[in-house]
Amino acid sequence: MLTLAWPWLLLLLPLPLLLRRRVQTAVSGGQLQLPGIRAYTPTQASRHQQRPLAQWLLWVLLLLAVARPQWLGDAIELPTQGRDLMVAVDLSGSMQIEDMVLEGKTVDRFSVIQKVVSDFIERRAGDRIGLILFADAAYLQAPLTQDRRSVARYLTEAQIGLVGKQTAIGDAIALAVKRFDNLENSNRVLVLLTDGSNNAGNIEPDQAAAIAAKRQITIYTVGVGADVLERRSLFGIERVNPSADLDEAQLQRIADTTHGQYFRARDPEELEQIYHEIDKLQPVSREPLTYRPQAELFYWPLGLAFMLALLLSVGIPRPILQGRSS
């Protein structure tokens, strides 16, 4: 189905005719007298009116482009059952520690989260997904939506240090609580991924978790990072614990308080375990919704207008532009 987003703009079609009449009525004694401008005679005006058909077509094409022609596809029914999931991802500086293995290569923690969580989001057919990024503070990157591809893209485009270097776990939970406040008949699930302990923000994680529990929000916490990292030093190869800053006790308390579960993700396989737990949640029914895909077509009349303006500028034989009058 072909339609116009702003059809009322077509009311401007007769505007050139109205302006032309006004100019003609202003001509007195064969000349148009304007202060500071050389006399403009009808003979001179006729030189600029030698191609009325092409000029009129150019105006119509430009106006049609501004009115935004669109092609609407057939209505698509959206799933009426699903879950509401907010995903909160830590962007603190420690996420750049390279202690994870992905496809045989050693990579940083955030790269693993981007890959695994993006796949997780794309597979949540029927679910509404939201994205929170947090470090020094928490920010809503995407509200709850069924547009899973956009949410996954937002996560892929995120950068470590984008919102600071520290870890505000409490603020991330509080922001998720706020986003769930206006929802009824919802699973209200928050998946929180971090590799550290709370050292920033305006609210303590335990306090935020207690509020979430009262609002019937279930939190699944995920502690990211390997237990052992081998690195070379002056004394040979030494083994260190790169996850020494991870506060597993606190993440476990948050999960227990909200009747969720804590996961330890030392590698991508362990991180994927959360998929199975989310799948066990009973979907909730929603109001039936339909969606009609649309494609913008404004570039067709705009392109034709550009080509016509180019031809007018270089000059076209008058018979082509004026049409042949009998």
C-alpha atoms as a printed R data frame, in Angstrom:
    type eleno elety resid chain resno      x       y       z
1   ATOM     1    CA   MET     A     1  0.000   0.000   0.000
2   ATOM     2    CA   LEU     A     2  1.390   3.373  -1.076
3   ATOM     3    CA   THR     A     3  0.800   6.279   1.300
4   ATOM     4    CA   LEU     A     4  2.125   9.685   2.311
5   ATOM     5    CA   ALA     A     5  3.363  10.465   5.811
6   ATOM     6    CA   TRP     A     6  2.498  14.181   5.490
7   ATOM     7    CA   PRO     A     7 -0.178  14.438   2.771
8   ATOM     8    CA   TRP     A     8 -1.287  17.894   3.936
9   ATOM     9    CA   LEU     A     9  1.853  19.347   2.342
10  ATOM    10    CA   LEU     A    10  0.255  18.787  -1.057
11  ATOM    11    CA   LEU     A    11 -1.965  21.773  -0.269
12  ATOM    12    CA   LEU     A    12  1.067  23.866  -1.250
13  ATOM    13    CA   LEU     A    13  0.838  22.719  -4.877
14  ATOM    14    CA   PRO     A    14 -0.846  25.948  -6.151
15  ATOM    15    CA   LEU     A    15  1.657  28.180  -4.300
16  ATOM    16    CA   PRO     A    16  3.735  29.042  -7.418
17  ATOM    17    CA   LEU     A    17  0.561  30.104  -9.281
18  ATOM    18    CA   LEU     A    18 -0.469  32.380  -6.428
19  ATOM    19    CA   LEU     A    19  2.974  33.974  -6.292
20  ATOM    20    CA   ARG     A    20  2.995  34.437 -10.046
21  ATOM    21    CA   ARG     A    21 -0.349  36.239  -9.989
22  ATOM    22    CA   ARG     A    22  0.813  38.486  -7.198
23  ATOM    23    CA   VAL     A    23  3.903  39.476  -9.171
24  ATOM    24    CA   GLN     A    24  1.840  40.149 -12.264
25  ATOM    25    CA   THR     A    25 -0.559  42.411 -10.372
26  ATOM    26    CA   ALA     A    26  2.401  44.330  -8.979
27  ATOM    27    CA   VAL     A    27  3.582  45.195 -12.490
28  ATOM    28    CA   SER     A    28  2.438  48.669 -13.432
29  ATOM    29    CA   GLY     A    29  3.119  50.391 -16.729
30  ATOM    30    CA   GLY     A    30  5.185  47.463 -18.043
31  ATOM    31    CA   GLN     A    31  7.716  47.672 -15.204
32  ATOM    32    CA   LEU     A    32  8.022  46.288 -11.685
33  ATOM    33    CA   GLN     A    33  9.514  48.992  -9.489
34  ATOM    34    CA   LEU     A    34 11.407  47.738  -6.394
35  ATOM    35    CA   PRO     A    35 13.728  49.917  -4.293
36  ATOM    36    CA   GLY     A    36 17.373  49.284  -5.099
37  ATOM    37    CA   ILE     A    37 16.571  46.809  -7.897
38  ATOM    38    CA   ARG     A    38 16.804  47.452 -11.609
39  ATOM    39    CA   ALA     A    39 13.519  47.731 -13.459
40  ATOM    40    CA   TYR     A    40 12.097  44.311 -14.252
41  ATOM    41    CA   THR     A    41 10.113  44.270 -17.459
42  ATOM    42    CA   PRO     A    42  7.635  41.698 -18.757
43  ATOM    43    CA   THR     A    43 10.066  40.996 -21.589
44  ATOM    44    CA   GLN     A    44 12.725  40.023 -19.073
45  ATOM    45    CA   ALA     A    45 10.207  37.976 -17.116
46  ATOM    46    CA   SER     A    46  9.247  36.010 -20.190
47  ATOM    47    CA   ARG     A    47 12.832  34.850 -20.562
48  ATOM    48    CA   HIS     A    48 12.505  33.059 -17.221
49  ATOM    49    CA   GLN     A    49  9.129  31.602 -18.095
50  ATOM    50    CA   GLN     A    50 10.175  29.762 -21.209
51  ATOM    51    CA   ARG     A    51 10.031  26.338 -19.535
52  ATOM    52    CA   PRO     A    52  6.860  26.346 -17.429
53  ATOM    53    CA   LEU     A    53  6.102  22.631 -17.748
54  ATOM    54    CA   ALA     A    54  9.515  21.530 -16.481
55  ATOM    55    CA   GLN     A    55  9.503  24.067 -13.661
56  ATOM    56    CA   TRP     A    56  6.050  22.988 -12.567
57  ATOM    57    CA   LEU     A    57  7.104  19.317 -12.637
58  ATOM    58    CA   LEU     A    58 10.175  20.170 -10.547
59  ATOM    59    CA   TRP     A    59  7.984  21.821  -7.909
60  ATOM    60    CA   VAL     A    60  5.612  18.828  -7.805
61  ATOM    61    CA   LEU     A    61  8.507  16.363  -7.387
62  ATOM    62    CA   LEU     A    62 10.094  18.377  -4.570
63  ATOM    63    CA   LEU     A    63  6.793  18.721  -2.747
64  ATOM    64    CA   LEU     A    64  6.103  15.010  -3.164
65  ATOM    65    CA   ALA     A    65  9.500  14.155  -1.688
66  ATOM    66    CA   VAL     A    66  8.892  16.389   1.337
67  ATOM    67    CA   ALA     A    67  5.486  14.711   1.864
68  ATOM    68    CA   ARG     A    68  7.422  11.431   2.456
69  ATOM    69    CA   PRO     A    69  5.873   8.727   0.270
70  ATOM    70    CA   GLN     A    70  6.019   5.321   1.974
71  ATOM    71    CA   TRP     A    71  5.241   1.742   1.104
72  ATOM    72    CA   LEU     A    72  3.377  -0.073   3.889
73  ATOM    73    CA   GLY     A    73  3.659  -3.842   3.981
74  ATOM    74    CA   ASP     A    74  1.081  -6.315   5.210
75  ATOM    75    CA   ALA     A    75  0.225  -6.248   8.914
76  ATOM    76    CA   ILE     A    76  2.319  -8.609  11.043
77  ATOM    77    CA   GLU     A    77  1.008  -9.859  14.366
78  ATOM    78    CA   LEU     A    78  3.548  -9.593  17.174
79  ATOM    79    CA   PRO     A    79  3.828 -12.429  19.716
80  ATOM    80    CA   THR     A    80  1.232 -12.097  22.468
81  ATOM    81    CA   GLN     A    81  3.292 -14.041  25.009
82  ATOM    82    CA   GLY     A    82  6.772 -13.325  26.268
83  ATOM    83    CA   ARG     A    83  8.992 -12.109  29.056
84  ATOM    84    CA   ASP     A    84 10.203  -8.648  30.068
85  ATOM    85    CA   LEU     A    85 13.989  -8.678  30.510
86  ATOM    86    CA   MET     A    86 16.314  -5.815  31.398
87  ATOM    87    CA   VAL     A    87 20.005  -6.531  30.805
88  ATOM    88    CA   ALA     A    88 22.500  -4.429  32.794
89  ATOM    89    CA   VAL     A    89 26.107  -4.570  31.555
90  ATOM    90    CA   ASP     A    90 29.183  -3.319  33.421
91  ATOM    91    CA   LEU     A    91 31.397  -0.964  31.352
92  ATOM    92    CA   SER     A    92 33.989  -0.266  34.039
93  ATOM    93    CA   GLY     A    93 37.705  -0.212  33.245
94  ATOM    94    CA   SER     A    94 38.349  -3.751  34.534
95  ATOM    95    CA   MET     A    95 36.232  -5.129  31.685
96  ATOM    96    CA   GLN     A    96 39.234  -4.690  29.401
97  ATOM    97    CA   ILE     A    97 41.250  -7.375  31.232
98  ATOM    98    CA   GLU     A    98 42.117 -10.111  28.723
99  ATOM    99    CA   ASP     A    99 41.482 -13.308  30.667
100 ATOM   100    CA   MET     A   100 38.747 -14.957  28.553
101 ATOM   101    CA   VAL     A   101 38.989 -17.266  25.560
102 ATOM   102    CA   LEU     A   102 36.627 -16.836  22.616
103 ATOM   103    CA   GLU     A   103 36.909 -18.999  19.509
104 ATOM   104    CA   GLY     A   104 40.430 -20.027  20.483
105 ATOM   105    CA   LYS     A   105 41.670 -16.476  21.045
106 ATOM   106    CA   THR     A   106 42.376 -14.635  24.300
107 ATOM   107    CA   VAL     A   107 40.107 -11.600  24.474
108 ATOM   108    CA   ASP     A   108 38.910  -9.106  27.064
109 ATOM   109    CA   ARG     A   109 35.848  -9.736  29.197
110 ATOM   110    CA   PHE     A   110 33.648  -7.213  27.454
111 ATOM   111    CA   SER     A   111 34.227  -8.813  24.047
112 ATOM   112    CA   VAL     A   112 32.880 -12.093  25.425
113 ATOM   113    CA   ILE     A   113 29.857 -10.331  26.917
114 ATOM   114    CA   GLN     A   114 29.170  -8.549  23.624
115 ATOM   115    CA   LYS     A   115 29.269 -11.806  21.665
116 ATOM   116    CA   VAL     A   116 27.371 -14.074  24.037
117 ATOM   117    CA   VAL     A   117 24.775 -11.567  25.264
118 ATOM   118    CA   SER     A   118 24.101 -10.279  21.738
119 ATOM   119    CA   ASP     A   119 23.354 -13.841  20.636
120 ATOM   120    CA   PHE     A   120 21.174 -14.262  23.712
121 ATOM   121    CA   ILE     A   121 19.193 -11.101  22.903
122 ATOM   122    CA   GLU     A   122 18.685 -12.061  19.258
123 ATOM   123    CA   ARG     A   123 17.217 -15.420  20.291
124 ATOM   124    CA   ARG     A   124 14.621 -13.964  22.676
125 ATOM   125    CA   ALA     A   125 11.734 -14.149  20.191
126 ATOM   126    CA   GLY     A   126  8.543 -12.815  21.787
127 ATOM   127    CA   ASP     A   127 10.384 -11.224  24.725
128 ATOM   128    CA   ARG     A   128 10.807  -7.518  25.334
129 ATOM   129    CA   ILE     A   129 14.429  -6.581  25.988
130 ATOM   130    CA   GLY     A   130 15.898  -3.458  27.550
131 ATOM   131    CA   LEU     A   131 19.559  -2.479  27.969
132 ATOM   132    CA   ILE     A   132 21.264  -0.624  30.831
133 ATOM   133    CA   LEU     A   133 24.955   0.340  30.737
134 ATOM   134    CA   PHE     A   134 26.652   1.271  33.986
135 ATOM   135    CA   ALA     A   135 30.030   2.312  35.381
136 ATOM   136    CA   ASP     A   136 30.291   5.555  37.405
137 ATOM   137    CA   ALA     A   137 26.513   5.810  36.953
138 ATOM   138    CA   ALA     A   138 23.783   3.850  35.201
139 ATOM   139    CA   TYR     A   139 22.217   4.862  31.881
140 ATOM   140    CA   LEU     A   140 19.274   3.470  29.962
141 ATOM   141    CA   GLN     A   141 20.577   2.597  26.509
142 ATOM   142    CA   ALA     A   142 17.371   0.953  25.254
143 ATOM   143    CA   PRO     A   143 13.896   0.747  26.859
144 ATOM   144    CA   LEU     A   144 11.925  -2.487  26.826
145 ATOM   145    CA   THR     A   145 11.258  -3.321  23.200
146 ATOM   146    CA   GLN     A   146 10.690  -6.263  20.877
147 ATOM   147    CA   ASP     A   147 13.218  -4.786  18.452
148 ATOM   148    CA   ARG     A   148 15.910  -7.232  19.526
149 ATOM   149    CA   ARG     A   149 18.282  -6.403  16.676
150 ATOM   150    CA   SER     A   150 18.533  -2.765  17.724
151 ATOM   151    CA   VAL     A   151 19.236  -3.704  21.352
152 ATOM   152    CA   ALA     A   152 21.942  -6.140  20.258
153 ATOM   153    CA   ARG     A   153 23.454  -3.436  18.032
154 ATOM   154    CA   TYR     A   154 23.515  -0.945  20.919
155 ATOM   155    CA   LEU     A   155 25.467  -3.473  22.985
156 ATOM   156    CA   THR     A   156 27.868  -4.185  20.125
157 ATOM   157    CA   GLU     A   157 28.535  -0.451  19.655
158 ATOM   158    CA   ALA     A   158 29.162   0.211  23.374
159 ATOM   159    CA   GLN     A   159 32.731   0.948  24.492
160 ATOM   160    CA   ILE     A   160 34.560   0.312  27.755
161 ATOM   161    CA   GLY     A   161 34.835   3.533  29.742
162 ATOM   162    CA   LEU     A   162 31.901   5.078  27.878
163 ATOM   163    CA   VAL     A   163 30.190   5.961  31.164
164 ATOM   164    CA   GLY     A   164 33.194   5.980  33.487
165 ATOM   165    CA   LYS     A   165 35.712   3.609  35.068
166 ATOM   166    CA   GLN     A   166 34.086   2.560  38.354
167 ATOM   167    CA   THR     A   167 31.139   0.243  39.152
168 ATOM   168    CA   ALA     A   168 27.722   1.484  40.312
169 ATOM   169    CA   ILE     A   169 25.827  -1.777  40.751
170 ATOM   170    CA   GLY     A   170 23.213  -0.230  43.046
171 ATOM   171    CA   ASP     A   171 22.380   2.488  40.526
172 ATOM   172    CA   ALA     A   172 21.924  -0.097  37.769
173 ATOM   173    CA   ILE     A   173 19.425  -2.051  39.893
174 ATOM   174    CA   ALA     A   174 17.574   1.140  40.886
175 ATOM   175    CA   LEU     A   175 17.264   2.201  37.245
176 ATOM   176    CA   ALA     A   176 15.837  -1.190  36.308
177 ATOM   177    CA   VAL     A   177 13.322  -0.933  39.154
178 ATOM   178    CA   LYS     A   178 12.205   2.441  37.849
179 ATOM   179    CA   ARG     A   179 11.725   1.076  34.318
180 ATOM   180    CA   PHE     A   180  9.604  -1.812  35.603
181 ATOM   181    CA   ASP     A   181  7.370   0.407  37.757
182 ATOM   182    CA   ASN     A   182  4.783   1.102  35.050
183 ATOM   183    CA   LEU     A   183  4.462  -2.516  33.919
184 ATOM   184    CA   GLU     A   184  1.635  -4.802  34.923
185 ATOM   185    CA   ASN     A   185  1.394  -8.544  34.337
186 ATOM   186    CA   SER     A   186  5.132  -8.813  33.723
187 ATOM   187    CA   ASN     A   187  7.906 -11.253  34.646
188 ATOM   188    CA   ARG     A   188 10.140  -8.320  35.672
189 ATOM   189    CA   VAL     A   189 13.557  -9.928  35.253
190 ATOM   190    CA   LEU     A   190 16.918  -8.162  35.495
191 ATOM   191    CA   VAL     A   191 20.107  -9.847  34.266
192 ATOM   192    CA   LEU     A   192 23.087  -8.014  35.788
193 ATOM   193    CA   LEU     A   193 26.612  -8.718  34.515
194 ATOM   194    CA   THR     A   194 29.660  -7.335  36.317
195 ATOM   195    CA   ASP     A   195 33.277  -8.207  37.067
196 ATOM   196    CA   GLY     A   196 33.826  -6.127  40.191
197 ATOM   197    CA   SER     A   197 32.327  -4.771  43.363
198 ATOM   198    CA   ASN     A   198 30.176  -1.719  43.971
199 ATOM   199    CA   ASN     A   199 32.432   1.349  44.426
200 ATOM   200    CA   ALA     A   200 30.323   4.166  42.974
201 ATOM   201    CA   GLY     A   201 26.759   5.399  42.731
202 ATOM   202    CA   ASN     A   202 24.150   6.856  45.067
203 ATOM   203    CA   ILE     A   203 22.536   3.680  46.402
204 ATOM   204    CA   GLU     A   204 23.938   0.515  47.920
205 ATOM   205    CA   PRO     A   205 23.296  -2.737  46.006
206 ATOM   206    CA   ASP     A   206 21.691  -4.473  48.989
207 ATOM   207    CA   GLN     A   207 19.297  -1.554  49.479
208 ATOM   208    CA   ALA     A   208 18.416  -1.513  45.781
209 ATOM   209    CA   ALA     A   209 17.898  -5.293  45.826
210 ATOM   210    CA   ALA     A   210 15.486  -4.985  48.772
211 ATOM   211    CA   ILE     A   211 13.433  -2.432  46.824
212 ATOM   212    CA   ALA     A   212 13.488  -4.706  43.761
213 ATOM   213    CA   ALA     A   213 12.224  -7.615  45.863
214 ATOM   214    CA   LYS     A   214  9.274  -5.523  47.089
215 ATOM   215    CA   ARG     A   215  8.425  -4.703  43.454
216 ATOM   216    CA   GLN     A   216  8.597  -8.437  42.591
217 ATOM   217    CA   ILE     A   217 11.628  -8.058  40.345
218 ATOM   218    CA   THR     A   218 13.831 -11.131  39.967
219 ATOM   219    CA   ILE     A   219 17.560 -10.458  39.529
220 ATOM   220    CA   TYR     A   220 19.984 -12.903  37.961
221 ATOM   221    CA   THR     A   221 23.532 -11.794  38.754
222 ATOM   222    CA   VAL     A   222 26.532 -12.884  36.706
223 ATOM   223    CA   GLY     A   223 30.127 -12.566  37.900
224 ATOM   224    CA   VAL     A   224 32.435 -12.333  34.871
225 ATOM   225    CA   GLY     A   225 36.156 -13.142  34.850
226 ATOM   226    CA   ALA     A   226 38.602 -16.036  34.997
227 ATOM   227    CA   ASP     A   227 40.004 -17.447  38.233
228 ATOM   228    CA   VAL     A   228 43.556 -17.848  36.963
229 ATOM   229    CA   LEU     A   229 45.603 -15.742  34.562
230 ATOM   230    CA   GLU     A   230 49.154 -16.627  33.552
231 ATOM   231    CA   ARG     A   231 51.494 -13.797  32.653
232 ATOM   232    CA   ARG     A   232 55.209 -13.429  32.082
233 ATOM   233    CA   SER     A   233 57.399 -11.567  34.558
234 ATOM   234    CA   LEU     A   234 61.087 -11.183  35.345
235 ATOM   235    CA   PHE     A   235 60.865 -14.364  37.378
236 ATOM   236    CA   GLY     A   236 59.159 -16.428  34.693
237 ATOM   237    CA   ILE     A   237 55.472 -17.228  34.351
238 ATOM   238    CA   GLU     A   238 53.327 -16.328  37.347
239 ATOM   239    CA   ARG     A   239 49.714 -17.191  38.047
240 ATOM   240    CA   VAL     A   240 47.415 -14.454  39.375
241 ATOM   241    CA   ASN     A   241 43.708 -14.183  40.137
242 ATOM   242    CA   PRO     A   242 42.310 -11.504  37.788
243 ATOM   243    CA   SER     A   243 38.928 -11.645  39.538
244 ATOM   244    CA   ALA     A   244 40.166 -10.702  42.984
245 ATOM   245    CA   ASP     A   245 37.943  -7.600  42.969
246 ATOM   246    CA   LEU     A   246 34.784  -9.571  42.167
247 ATOM   247    CA   ASP     A   247 32.410  -9.435  45.145
248 ATOM   248    CA   GLU     A   248 30.691 -12.789  44.726
249 ATOM   249    CA   ALA     A   249 29.144 -12.642  48.175
250 ATOM   250    CA   GLN     A   250 27.313  -9.442  47.332
251 ATOM   251    CA   LEU     A   251 26.108 -10.761  43.967
252 ATOM   252    CA   GLN     A   252 24.845 -13.889  45.702
253 ATOM   253    CA   ARG     A   253 22.946 -11.789  48.272
254 ATOM   254    CA   ILE     A   254 21.323  -9.724  45.516
255 ATOM   255    CA   ALA     A   255 20.164 -12.882  43.756
256 ATOM   256    CA   ASP     A   256 18.891 -14.488  46.972
257 ATOM   257    CA   THR     A   257 17.040 -11.346  48.061
258 ATOM   258    CA   THR     A   258 15.120 -11.200  44.774
259 ATOM   259    CA   HIS     A   259 14.604 -14.975  44.414
260 ATOM   260    CA   GLY     A   260 16.985 -15.082  41.471
261 ATOM   261    CA   GLN     A   261 20.236 -16.936  40.941
262 ATOM   262    CA   TYR     A   262 23.943 -16.143  40.833
263 ATOM   263    CA   PHE     A   263 26.127 -17.423  38.003
264 ATOM   264    CA   ARG     A   264 29.906 -17.517  37.791
265 ATOM   265    CA   ALA     A   265 31.041 -16.921  34.197
266 ATOM   266    CA   ARG     A   266 34.689 -17.862  33.761
267 ATOM   267    CA   ASP     A   267 34.232 -18.576  30.045
268 ATOM   268    CA   PRO     A   268 31.547 -18.172  27.356
269 ATOM   269    CA   GLU     A   269 30.086 -21.610  28.050
270 ATOM   270    CA   GLU     A   270 29.361 -20.773  31.680
271 ATOM   271    CA   LEU     A   271 27.905 -17.428  30.635
272 ATOM   272    CA   GLU     A   272 25.431 -19.218  28.368
273 ATOM   273    CA   GLN     A   273 24.010 -21.205  31.305
274 ATOM   274    CA   ILE     A   274 21.720 -18.317  32.098
275 ATOM   275    CA   TYR     A   275 19.823 -19.008  28.852
276 ATOM   276    CA   HIS     A   276 18.352 -22.173  30.259
277 ATOM   277    CA   GLU     A   277 17.237 -20.521  33.483
278 ATOM   278    CA   ILE     A   278 15.489 -17.696  31.618
279 ATOM   279    CA   ASP     A   279 13.740 -20.255  29.399
280 ATOM   280    CA   LYS     A   280 12.174 -21.799  32.506
281 ATOM   281    CA   LEU     A   281 10.310 -18.593  33.281
282 ATOM   282    CA   GLN     A   282  6.623 -18.755  32.392
283 ATOM   283    CA   PRO     A   283  5.781 -16.270  29.603
284 ATOM   284    CA   VAL     A   284  3.015 -13.775  30.321
285 ATOM   285    CA   SER     A   285  0.171 -12.845  27.991
286 ATOM   286    CA   ARG     A   286  0.003  -9.365  26.471
287 ATOM   287    CA   GLU     A   287 -2.453  -7.357  24.470
288 ATOM   288    CA   PRO     A   288 -2.372  -8.417  20.807
289 ATOM   289    CA   LEU     A   289 -0.365  -5.960  18.698
290 ATOM   290    CA   THR     A   290  0.223  -5.659  14.976
291 ATOM   291    CA   TYR     A   291  3.084  -4.090  13.091
292 ATOM   292    CA   ARG     A   292  3.204  -2.897   9.484
293 ATOM   293    CA   PRO     A   293  6.707  -2.667   8.006
294 ATOM   294    CA   GLN     A   294  7.277   0.507   6.046
295 ATOM   295    CA   ALA     A   295  9.845   1.584   3.485
296 ATOM   296    CA   GLU     A   296 10.646   5.221   2.749
297 ATOM   297    CA   LEU     A   297 10.337   6.162  -0.942
298 ATOM   298    CA   PHE     A   298 11.088   9.911  -0.810
299 ATOM   299    CA   TYR     A   299 14.409   9.421  -2.586
300 ATOM   300    CA   TRP     A   300 12.625   8.541  -5.857
301 ATOM   301    CA   PRO     A   301 10.892  11.896  -6.420
302 ATOM   302    CA   LEU     A   302 13.889  13.670  -4.889
303 ATOM   303    CA   GLY     A   303 16.250  11.946  -7.305
304 ATOM   304    CA   LEU     A   304 14.018  12.783 -10.266
305 ATOM   305    CA   ALA     A   305 13.840  16.400  -9.114
306 ATOM   306    CA   PHE     A   306 17.633  16.556  -8.889
307 ATOM   307    CA   MET     A   307 18.023  15.155 -12.412
308 ATOM   308    CA   LEU     A   308 15.431  17.580 -13.784
309 ATOM   309    CA   ALA     A   309 17.099  20.547 -12.042
310 ATOM   310    CA   LEU     A   310 20.436  19.450 -13.520
311 ATOM   311    CA   LEU     A   311 18.946  19.320 -17.011
312 ATOM   312    CA   LEU     A   312 17.387  22.736 -16.546
313 ATOM   313    CA   SER     A   313 20.706  24.197 -15.417
314 ATOM   314    CA   VAL     A   314 22.642  22.935 -18.441
315 ATOM   315    CA   GLY     A   315 19.821  23.847 -20.790
316 ATOM   316    CA   ILE     A   316 17.396  21.625 -22.672
317 ATOM   317    CA   PRO     A   317 15.813  22.348 -26.051
318 ATOM   318    CA   ARG     A   318 12.637  24.261 -25.494
319 ATOM   319    CA   PRO     A   319 10.349  21.808 -27.325
320 ATOM   320    CA   ILE     A   320 11.281  19.069 -24.822
321 ATOM   321    CA   LEU     A   321 10.550  21.157 -21.750
322 ATOM   322    CA   GLN     A   322  7.589  23.133 -23.001
323 ATOM   323    CA   GLY     A   323  5.817  20.319 -24.698
324 ATOM   324    CA   ARG     A   324  4.411  20.677 -28.161
325 ATOM   325    CA   SER     A   325  1.415  22.848 -28.374
326 ATOM   326    CA   SER     A   326 -0.875  22.578 -31.361
